[in-house]
Amino acid sequence: MRRMLIVDDEQKVSECLKRFFDSKGFETQCAFTGQEAVDRLAENQTDLVLLDIGLPDCSGLEVLKRARELCPFARVYMVTANWDEDSEVEAKVHGALGYITKPFDFSERTWAPVFADPN
């Protein structure tokens, strides 16, 4: 089973994503702040991270940098309601595989890269 961490300060968004990915066979955890995300990444090996750019205590880009240190093989996708080309470029430079914008749908096309087997 693939382990996933959903990092978003909007609890309803996190819960919705958790239900969706749990139904697809993922073992999911949620974090609502950058510090909570870093703590969870340090405690558990994680295969996949959905990481919001806008967190209450720090930038998701800072969490991305720590995620690369703590779980170098985890696949990370950034999530944001406010797309910004500079942030997307910086996220990719630091190892994010993609950028998913809110509001998102649950179509196969939107989530296909996330579901792809990394092997």
C-alpha positions as CSV (number, residue, x, y, z in Angstrom):
1,M,0.0,0.0,0.0
2,R,1.4,3.4,-0.9
3,R,1.6,6.0,1.9
4,M,0.5,9.5,1.2
5,L,0.6,12.7,3.1
6,I,-1.9,15.4,2.3
7,V,-0.8,18.9,3.5
8,D,-3.5,21.6,3.4
9,D,-4.7,24.1,6.0
10,E,-8.3,23.7,4.7
11,Q,-9.6,20.8,6.8
12,K,-12.5,20.1,4.4
13,V,-10.2,20.0,1.4
14,S,-7.9,17.6,3.3
15,E,-10.7,15.3,4.4
16,C,-12.2,15.2,0.9
17,L,-8.8,14.3,-0.6
18,K,-8.2,11.7,2.1
19,R,-11.5,10.0,1.4
20,F,-10.8,10.0,-2.3
21,F,-7.3,8.6,-2.0
22,D,-8.3,6.1,0.7
23,S,-10.9,4.7,-1.7
24,K,-8.1,4.3,-4.3
25,G,-6.0,2.1,-2.0
26,F,-3.7,4.7,-0.4
27,E,-2.8,4.9,3.3
28,T,-3.3,8.6,3.9
29,Q,-2.4,11.0,6.7
30,C,-3.2,14.7,6.8
31,A,-1.2,17.7,8.1
32,F,-2.6,21.2,8.4
33,T,0.6,23.2,9.0
34,G,4.1,23.1,7.6
35,Q,5.5,22.0,11.0
36,E,3.0,19.2,11.3
37,A,3.9,18.1,7.8
38,V,7.7,18.0,8.6
39,D,7.0,16.1,11.8
40,R,4.9,13.5,9.9
41,L,7.6,13.2,7.2
42,A,10.3,12.7,9.8
43,E,8.2,10.0,11.6
44,N,7.0,7.9,8.6
45,Q,8.3,6.9,5.3
46,T,6.0,8.5,2.7
47,D,5.7,7.7,-0.9
48,L,3.6,10.6,-2.1
49,V,2.9,14.1,-0.9
50,L,0.2,16.5,-1.9
51,L,1.5,19.8,-0.6
52,D,-0.4,23.1,-0.5
53,I,1.7,26.2,-1.3
54,G,-0.1,28.5,1.2
55,L,0.2,27.2,4.8
56,P,-0.5,29.2,7.9
57,D,3.0,28.9,9.4
58,C,5.3,28.8,6.4
59,S,5.4,28.4,2.7
60,G,4.8,25.0,1.1
61,L,8.0,25.6,-0.8
62,E,9.9,25.5,2.5
63,V,8.2,22.2,3.4
64,L,9.1,20.9,0.0
65,K,12.7,21.5,0.6
66,R,12.5,19.7,4.0
67,A,10.5,16.9,2.4
68,R,13.3,16.3,-0.2
69,E,15.7,15.9,2.7
70,L,13.5,13.7,4.9
71,C,11.9,11.5,2.1
72,P,14.1,11.9,-0.9
73,F,12.2,9.3,-2.9
74,A,8.8,10.6,-2.2
75,R,6.9,12.0,-5.2
76,V,5.6,15.5,-4.4
77,Y,2.8,17.4,-6.1
78,M,2.1,21.0,-5.2
79,V,-1.5,22.2,-4.8
80,T,-2.6,25.8,-4.9
81,A,-5.6,28.1,-5.4
82,N,-3.3,30.9,-6.6
83,W,-1.2,29.6,-9.5
84,D,2.0,31.6,-9.9
85,E,4.6,30.8,-12.6
86,D,7.6,31.7,-10.4
87,S,6.4,29.4,-7.6
88,E,5.8,26.6,-10.0
89,V,9.3,26.9,-11.5
90,E,10.8,27.1,-8.0
91,A,8.8,24.1,-6.9
92,K,10.0,22.1,-9.8
93,V,13.6,23.1,-9.2
94,H,13.3,21.7,-5.7
95,G,11.8,18.4,-6.8
96,A,8.1,18.8,-7.2
97,L,6.8,16.7,-10.0
98,G,3.7,18.8,-10.8
99,Y,1.3,21.5,-9.9
100,I,-2.4,20.9,-9.3
101,T,-4.7,24.0,-9.1
102,K,-7.8,24.4,-6.9
103,P,-10.6,24.0,-7.3
104,F,-9.8,20.6,-8.7
105,D,-12.0,17.9,-9.9
106,F,-11.7,14.2,-9.4
107,S,-11.3,13.2,-13.0
108,E,-8.8,10.6,-14.1
109,R,-7.0,13.3,-16.2
110,T,-6.4,15.5,-13.2
111,W,-5.0,12.8,-11.0
112,A,-3.3,10.5,-13.6
113,P,0.2,11.6,-12.7
114,V,-0.4,11.0,-9.0
115,F,-1.7,7.5,-9.6
116,A,1.1,6.6,-12.0
117,D,3.4,3.9,-10.7
118,P,6.8,5.4,-10.2
119,N,8.6,2.2,-11.0
